[in-house]
């Protein structure tokens, strides 16, 4: 194989259509270096790659050019200060989901919850939300649920890596969940089965993305069943699609939640909605908005 320098390898990746940052991170991964060493690449741009590294980098670049997520190729993704193992068994944690974590922490900090505050994360995937909450507030009693045993294996490995004790349950939403919680959070599937954007997400697990034609099936189920697992005055916070805030708020109001509201993501889009469960005796309707 013809000798290839770092600069030449990066140039070839760019010619395939890769973004500059993606190419750099893939080359660092192939070299066995941390992703914080981008400056090293600049200082060593004339270094010749070994055949093994050059071939690995080319394979990774081709897969990235075909749309495979960068996180799957390097095996990890940072979320809320945690480096999480990710692969094709789980969705890649998105920065927008940090909005849901921040809102949950805000509610926990602002309420007079007991020391034994219980939090439930539905559809945990890689464990991103559950582990971010546990890391920030170690006293929380956090339970995480997923229907996929493969996803739970990834989440449990992440919990072990970061030494964050979280209870994991396999089940379809509330199927195997018992007891009541002070806060329920979820980033469920919310993409419509006919959504044109699905084609770009074919590398990620379909069951973790779609929820019926309008994308609301799982959100409807969670909202309908959550009151049976919430303490009075407990909160249900949900991530949803960019155009689903009004529909989700309507569902929450119809079910009897109060203080129904939405939160914007980093792009200023209403990405999360939620409300407080008043309890059976105090349930009352409130206009969404």
Backbone torsions as a table, in degrees:
resi	resn	phi	psi	omega
1	UNK	NA	137.2	179.8
2	UNK	-64.1	137.9	-179.7
3	UNK	-60.7	135.5	-178.5
4	UNK	-127.3	130.9	176.7
5	UNK	-87.7	168.5	176.9
6	UNK	-57.0	-46.5	-177.6
7	UNK	-63.0	-41.5	-180.0
8	UNK	-66.5	-39.8	178.9
9	UNK	-63.2	-42.9	179.3
10	UNK	-65.6	-39.2	178.9
11	UNK	-64.1	-40.3	178.6
12	UNK	-64.7	-38.2	178.2
13	UNK	-66.0	-40.3	177.9
14	UNK	-63.0	-35.9	179.1
15	UNK	-66.0	-25.0	176.0
16	UNK	-76.3	-11.9	-179.5
17	UNK	107.8	5.7	-179.5
18	UNK	-74.5	144.5	171.1
19	UNK	-66.2	152.3	-177.2
20	UNK	-58.3	-44.5	-178.3
21	UNK	-65.1	-42.6	178.9
22	UNK	-59.8	-44.5	-179.7
23	UNK	-61.8	-43.2	179.5
24	UNK	-63.1	-43.8	-178.3
25	UNK	-67.5	-35.9	177.8
26	UNK	-68.4	-38.7	179.1
27	UNK	-67.6	-41.6	176.3
28	UNK	-60.0	-41.2	178.4
29	UNK	-62.4	-44.6	179.5
30	UNK	-63.1	-31.9	179.5
31	UNK	-82.0	-9.1	-178.3
32	UNK	76.8	24.8	-179.0
33	UNK	-107.7	153.5	179.3
34	UNK	-67.0	155.2	-176.8
35	UNK	-72.4	-2.7	176.1
36	UNK	-87.7	1.1	-175.2
37	UNK	-97.3	31.3	-179.7
38	UNK	-61.1	-32.1	178.3
39	UNK	-63.6	-30.4	178.8
40	UNK	-60.9	-39.2	-179.2
41	UNK	-62.5	-38.4	179.4
42	UNK	-67.6	-39.3	-178.4
43	UNK	-74.9	-18.4	-175.7
44	UNK	-124.0	33.7	-174.3
45	UNK	-66.6	-18.7	178.8
46	UNK	-97.3	0.0	177.4
47	UNK	-64.7	139.0	179.4
48	UNK	-87.6	131.1	179.1
49	UNK	-79.3	147.2	171.6
50	UNK	-67.5	157.8	178.7
51	UNK	-57.1	-39.9	-178.5
52	UNK	-61.8	-46.6	179.9
53	UNK	-66.7	-42.8	-178.6
54	UNK	-61.9	-42.1	-179.9
55	UNK	-68.8	-41.1	177.8
56	UNK	-62.9	-44.3	-179.9
57	UNK	-62.8	-39.4	179.3
58	UNK	-64.4	-42.5	179.0
59	UNK	-63.4	-44.1	179.3
60	UNK	-63.4	-40.4	-179.8
61	UNK	-64.2	-41.2	178.9
62	UNK	-63.3	-41.2	179.0
63	UNK	-66.2	-39.0	178.2
64	UNK	-66.4	-38.8	179.6
65	UNK	-64.3	-25.5	178.4
66	UNK	-87.9	5.2	172.7
67	UNK	100.1	0.8	179.1
68	UNK	-66.9	133.6	-177.1
69	UNK	-58.5	140.4	178.4
70	UNK	-56.0	-39.6	-177.4
71	UNK	-61.2	-36.9	177.2
72	UNK	-66.5	-36.2	-177.0
73	UNK	-71.4	-37.3	179.8
74	UNK	-96.1	-12.0	173.6
75	UNK	85.9	8.3	-179.1
76	UNK	-158.1	163.5	177.2
77	UNK	-150.8	136.8	178.5
78	UNK	-85.9	135.6	179.3
79	UNK	-144.7	120.3	177.4
80	UNK	52.0	40.5	177.7
81	UNK	82.6	3.1	178.4
82	UNK	-111.0	131.8	172.9
83	UNK	-89.2	113.8	-174.1
84	UNK	-106.9	138.5	171.6
85	UNK	-69.2	131.2	175.4
86	UNK	-139.5	148.1	173.7
87	UNK	-153.1	-169.9	-172.4
88	UNK	-68.1	-2.4	176.7
89	UNK	-79.6	-15.8	-176.2
90	UNK	-137.0	159.7	171.9
91	UNK	-69.4	151.6	173.8
92	UNK	-75.7	125.1	178.1
93	UNK	-59.1	132.1	-178.7
94	UNK	-98.9	145.8	176.0
95	UNK	-56.1	-32.6	-179.5
96	UNK	-60.8	-28.1	-178.9
97	UNK	-69.6	-18.1	175.6
98	UNK	-63.3	-24.0	175.0
99	UNK	-60.3	-41.6	179.1
100	UNK	-65.8	-41.7	178.6
101	UNK	-63.3	-45.7	-179.3
102	UNK	-62.3	-40.0	178.5
103	UNK	-66.1	-42.3	178.5
104	UNK	-61.4	-43.6	179.6
105	UNK	-65.2	-35.9	177.5
106	UNK	-62.8	-43.8	179.3
107	UNK	-66.0	-41.0	-179.4
108	UNK	-67.0	-34.6	-179.4
109	UNK	-76.6	-29.9	-174.5
110	UNK	-92.3	-7.7	-177.7
111	UNK	-106.2	158.0	178.9
112	UNK	-89.3	60.5	179.2
113	UNK	-77.3	150.2	-180.0
114	UNK	-70.3	167.5	179.8
115	UNK	-60.2	-29.2	-178.3
116	UNK	-95.2	38.4	-177.9
117	UNK	-56.7	129.3	-178.8
118	UNK	-104.5	132.5	179.8
119	UNK	-124.9	138.3	178.9
120	UNK	-119.8	127.6	176.7
121	UNK	-111.1	113.6	-177.0
122	UNK	-95.7	129.1	-178.0
123	UNK	72.7	53.6	-168.2
124	UNK	-68.0	-25.7	179.8
125	UNK	59.8	-119.7	179.7
126	UNK	-73.4	-6.0	-177.2
127	UNK	89.6	8.2	-171.6
128	UNK	-53.1	-53.4	-175.6
129	UNK	-67.9	-48.8	-178.1
130	UNK	-58.9	-43.8	-177.0
131	UNK	-73.1	-34.8	177.1
132	UNK	-64.0	-40.9	178.8
133	UNK	-67.2	-43.9	-179.1
134	UNK	-65.9	-38.0	179.1
135	UNK	-64.9	-41.7	-176.1
136	UNK	-74.8	-38.9	-179.6
137	UNK	-126.7	83.6	-173.8
138	UNK	-58.5	-23.3	-177.5
139	UNK	-75.8	-11.9	-179.1
140	UNK	-63.4	145.2	170.7
141	UNK	-97.8	101.5	-172.0
142	UNK	-106.7	130.0	174.2
143	UNK	-118.4	135.8	-179.0
144	UNK	-124.4	136.1	-174.9
145	UNK	-122.2	141.9	170.2
146	UNK	-153.1	145.9	178.9
147	UNK	-76.5	-20.1	-175.8
148	UNK	-94.2	122.2	175.9
149	UNK	-66.6	-32.1	177.4
150	UNK	-64.4	-44.6	178.7
151	UNK	-63.1	-41.7	179.8
152	UNK	-63.4	-33.4	177.1
153	UNK	-63.8	-40.4	177.3
154	UNK	-65.6	-46.7	-178.7
155	UNK	-62.2	-43.3	-179.7
156	UNK	-64.7	-37.3	177.7
157	UNK	-65.7	-39.2	177.5
158	UNK	-65.7	-40.6	178.2
159	UNK	-62.3	-40.6	-179.9
160	UNK	-67.9	-42.3	179.7
161	UNK	-57.4	-42.5	-176.2
162	UNK	-95.4	3.8	178.1
163	UNK	52.7	50.9	179.0
164	UNK	-117.4	104.9	-177.5
165	UNK	-70.4	112.3	177.5
166	UNK	-131.4	141.3	177.1
167	UNK	-87.2	131.6	-178.9
168	UNK	-113.1	137.9	-180.0
169	UNK	-131.0	133.4	173.3
170	UNK	-92.8	128.0	179.6
171	UNK	173.4	164.3	178.8
172	UNK	-87.2	100.1	-176.5
173	UNK	55.6	-112.3	-175.2
174	UNK	-89.8	9.0	-170.5
175	UNK	-50.3	-48.3	-176.7
176	UNK	-113.7	20.9	-178.3
177	UNK	-94.0	134.7	176.8
178	UNK	-125.6	158.6	178.0
179	UNK	84.2	-176.8	-176.4
180	UNK	-121.0	155.0	-174.7
181	UNK	-129.0	155.4	178.1
182	UNK	-87.2	-22.6	-179.9
183	UNK	-149.7	131.7	173.6
184	UNK	-119.7	128.2	177.8
185	UNK	-122.9	151.0	177.6
186	UNK	-159.0	139.1	168.5
187	UNK	-117.8	79.3	-173.3
188	UNK	-83.2	172.4	171.1
189	UNK	-59.3	135.3	179.5
190	UNK	-145.2	13.9	177.4
191	UNK	-90.0	133.5	177.8
192	UNK	-66.4	144.6	-176.7
193	UNK	-65.3	-16.0	178.4
194	UNK	-108.5	12.8	-178.1
195	UNK	-66.4	132.2	-177.8
196	UNK	-66.9	-19.2	-178.3
197	UNK	-78.6	-11.1	-177.6
198	UNK	-60.9	-32.8	-177.4
199	UNK	-58.4	-32.2	-178.7
200	UNK	-81.0	-6.5	-175.9
201	UNK	-113.5	21.4	-171.6
202	UNK	-69.4	-12.7	178.1
203	UNK	-81.7	-17.7	-176.3
204	UNK	-96.7	155.8	-175.3
205	UNK	-61.8	120.4	-175.0
206	UNK	-61.1	-36.7	-177.2
207	UNK	-66.2	-18.7	178.7
208	UNK	-93.1	1.6	-176.7
209	UNK	-113.0	-46.9	-169.7
210	UNK	-99.7	150.6	-179.6
211	UNK	-149.7	70.5	178.8
212	UNK	81.4	175.7	-174.9
213	UNK	-61.8	-37.6	-178.2
214	UNK	-98.5	0.4	177.6
215	UNK	77.5	6.7	-174.0
216	UNK	-106.3	-1.1	-173.7
217	UNK	-56.5	-49.2	-178.2
218	UNK	-71.1	-35.7	176.4
219	UNK	-62.6	-41.2	176.9
220	UNK	-60.1	-45.0	-177.9
221	UNK	-64.6	-43.6	-179.5
222	UNK	-63.8	-45.8	-179.0
223	UNK	-63.5	-38.5	-179.2
224	UNK	-66.7	-37.5	-172.6
225	UNK	-96.3	-18.7	-174.5
226	UNK	-57.5	-40.6	-178.4
227	UNK	-55.7	-30.0	178.6
228	UNK	-70.0	-7.8	-178.6
229	UNK	-127.3	12.4	178.7
230	UNK	-110.7	138.0	168.6
231	UNK	-67.7	151.5	172.7
232	UNK	-53.1	135.6	-177.4
233	UNK	76.2	7.1	175.4
234	UNK	-76.7	159.9	-175.3
235	UNK	-110.0	145.3	169.5
236	UNK	-117.4	120.1	-178.6
237	UNK	-122.0	130.0	-172.0
238	UNK	-130.7	137.5	167.8
239	UNK	-89.1	149.3	-179.1
240	UNK	-152.6	-178.3	-178.7
241	UNK	-70.7	165.5	-175.0
242	UNK	-62.2	-23.0	-176.2
243	UNK	-117.4	20.3	-173.6
244	UNK	-110.4	1.9	-174.1
245	UNK	-58.2	-47.1	-177.1
246	UNK	-62.4	-45.0	-178.4
247	UNK	-63.8	-41.4	-179.8
248	UNK	-67.4	-42.0	178.0
249	UNK	-62.0	-39.3	177.4
250	UNK	-62.1	-42.6	178.1
251	UNK	-62.2	-40.8	179.6
252	UNK	-64.7	-44.5	179.3
253	UNK	-63.1	-45.8	-179.0
254	UNK	-61.7	-30.7	-179.6
255	UNK	-81.0	-12.9	177.3
256	UNK	108.5	8.4	177.3
257	UNK	-73.8	150.3	177.7
258	UNK	-116.0	173.0	-178.8
259	UNK	52.0	35.6	-177.7
260	UNK	-67.2	132.0	-175.4
261	UNK	-159.0	169.6	178.4
262	UNK	-126.8	159.4	177.1
263	UNK	-127.1	143.5	-178.9
264	UNK	-88.4	149.9	175.8
265	UNK	-86.3	-169.0	-176.4
266	UNK	-64.1	-23.9	-179.9
267	UNK	-91.9	3.9	179.8
268	UNK	81.7	15.5	179.5
269	UNK	-97.2	136.9	177.7
270	UNK	-65.0	101.8	-171.7
271	UNK	-106.6	-22.6	-178.1
272	UNK	-131.5	143.7	175.2
273	UNK	-137.9	153.7	-179.1
274	UNK	-168.6	178.3	179.4
275	UNK	-163.3	170.7	-179.9
276	UNK	-100.7	137.0	177.7
277	UNK	-90.5	116.0	-175.0
278	UNK	-76.4	-13.9	-174.9
279	UNK	98.9	159.0	-175.2
280	UNK	-56.4	-40.1	-175.6
281	UNK	-75.1	-28.9	-174.1
282	UNK	-103.5	9.0	-176.1
283	UNK	-63.2	133.4	177.8
284	UNK	-154.0	157.3	-179.6
285	UNK	-83.6	149.4	176.3
286	UNK	-143.0	140.0	-177.7
287	UNK	-70.9	131.6	179.1
288	UNK	-73.1	153.6	176.4
289	UNK	141.2	NA	NA
